[in-house]
């Protein structure tokens, strides 16, 4: 019996999250499991005049990028993509529950100090609130997973 049959990987399309996706893909292949690739589109400030247009453009771009990732990175892996809307940490935790994920894989940017206090940490909140193990991936200075 595989330890991680249902793997959820959250991506935001930057280099760190692509590295996390590749790690999740290797785990899914080794475990012969299913990989859910999740991207969360955060809410647009409703006070912005062009909010509906901006939201639609973000959604279209995210759908296209998820399709590209699936096509280029996951042809040999059983996978599904999910585009969600809301607060990233909350949506990732909810998606893990809905998919009955055995493992969540996501990148962390490793911010410290004031940047961490201001920007918060999606990874930190997911680790605190998830009901399954969470593997966080951070890119080191040499470009490898740290």
Protein Blocks (a to p, Z undefined) as FASTA:
>chain_A
ZZblbccdddehiaklmmmmmmmmmmmmmnopacddddddddddfkbmklmmmmmmmmmm
mmmmmmmmmmmmmmmbccdddddedjfklmmmmmmmmnopabdcdddehiahjllmmnop
fklmmmmmpcbdcddddddfkopaZZ
